[in-house]
Amino acid sequence: MNTTNGIISQPSQYSVTETINRLEAVLQAKGITIFARIDQQAEAEKVGLSLGPTQLLLFGNPKAGTPLMVAEPMIALDLPLKVLAWEAADGKVWLSYNDPNYLKQRFSLSEELVKDIAVIAPLIHQAVL
């Protein structure tokens, strides 16, 4: 696992598509809403551009996110939560997401508020194993 500029990147042993499929299944089993899944590689191809396998998943739980937005409306720029699955030039697949502690610092949030979105790490870990 790597952390850079408030972004955590977790390696996955699966393809980008399978990694996102697995994460979706984990989230759905926990009752977490999937708001959107964007295949950025497919979108690039539609306009004649080339991009390696890249998919973005937007998800969350309004019970967790709403109190954060009440406390600091600008956190809505980072909510719902997002996870990016991407394939590096060496063929390795990664899942990248905002570190909840980075969001806590960025928006001066309390530990109590951040704990509900901090569950992202174990859910991602479950999806990539």
N, C-alpha and C positions, 0 to 999 in steps of 0.2 A: 504494500500500500504506500502510495506517495501523497504528500500534501504540499501544494504549491499555491501561493496567493489565495489562500482560503478555499482551495478546491482539493478534494480528496479524490484520488484515482485508485481504484481497486482492480487488480487484474482478474480476468475471467478466462476460464478454460474453454468456453463455448464461443460460437460465432456471435456476431453482433445481434442477428435476429433471434437466435436461441437465448442469448443472454437477456434480451428485453422480454421475450416470451416467458422466461423463468421468473423474472422480476414481476411482471404483470400477475402471474399466478400467485406469487407470494403476497403481493399487495391485495389482490382480490380475496384471498383466503382470510386476510385480516380485516376485510370490510373497508378498505381504503379506496376511494374513488379514483379512477383513471380518467383524467380530463382530456388528454390527447396523446397520440403517438404519431410522431412525425418521422418519416423516412427521408432524411435529408439527402441521401444519395439519389433516391428516386426523383426528388424535386430538382436536384441539380441536373440530372439527365434530361428532364423535361425542357430545360432551356439550353441544352447542348453543352453542358459543362460536366466535367469529370470530378467525382469525389469518391473516396473510399467508403466502405460500409460505415454509416453513421446514422444512428437513430436517437431521437430525443423523446423521453417519456415525461409527461406532466401529470402529477398526481397529488393527492392530499386528502385531508379530512377537515371540513369546515369547523368542526369543534376544536381542532388544534390550531388552525390558521387564523380564525376570526379574532380570538383574543390577542394574538400577535399584532394584527392589523389595527385593532382598537388602540393598543398601546403605542404603536408606531406605524402610521399609515403607509410610509414609504417602503416597509418590508414587503408590501404587495408587489414590488418590483421583482422580488425573489420568490414569491408564492404564486401559484402552488409550487410545491417542490418539483425540481427537475433532475433527471438523471440522463446523462449522455453516454450511450454505448458507442464506441468507435474503435476502428481497427487502425493500429499504427503501421507505419511503413514496413516494420519488421514482421507484420502479420499478427502481432499480439493484440488481443482485444482487452479494452479497458472500460470500466464503468466510472464515470466522473460525476461528482456532485458537490454542492456547496457544503463546507464544513459547518455544522450547526454552531460551533463555537465562534467561527468567523461571523456568522449572522448575529450572534449574541453581541459580539464586540461592535460590529458595524452599526447596529441599531440601538446599542445600549439597552439591551433587554435583560430582564431578570432570568436567573436560572430556572425559576418556576415556569416561566413562559416558554423557554426554549426546550424544556424536557420533552414536550410532546412531539417536537419535530426531530429530536435527537435519536428517535427510534429508527431513523433511516439507516444508520450504519449496520445494525444487526440484520435488518431486512435485506440489504444489499449483500451482506456476507452470506446469508442463507441462499440467495439466488445464484451466486457464482460458485458455490461448492458442489 
